[in-house]
Amino acid sequence: MGKKGKEGMVILFMPNGGADGVIQLWWQGAPSWVEVRGRPYGQWTENENTPFSRLHDGLLGAHTSNLHEGRTLIVMPVHPDYEFVMAFMEQENVRPES
């Protein structure tokens, strides 16, 4: 990811409170979002291991709760989840659309 991607913000949203098994990520300046998918939240097993579950479980608990309540999570360099989200995107090869 280029320098611009490292310094910008990412907005996360979880449609339908996780029942769709999707977290959407929007990068600052990107024309559209990218989706991270997995099984619906209510159908997870004890050892769930999908991109959706890894992103979900890596966020701080209060932030995950906000996503379940239909709120957006704005992650900027000063946000406590920023380093985790950036590392997740790098590991999962999640990139903004141009």
PyMOL commands that set and color helices and strands:
alter all, ss='L'
color gray80, all
select helices_A, chain A and resi 3-7+15-18+41-43+51-58+61-68+82-92
alter helices_A, ss='H'
color red, helices_A
select strands_A, chain A and resi 10-13+22-27+34-37+73-75
alter strands_A, ss='S'
color yellow, strands_A
deselect
rebuild
show_as cartoon
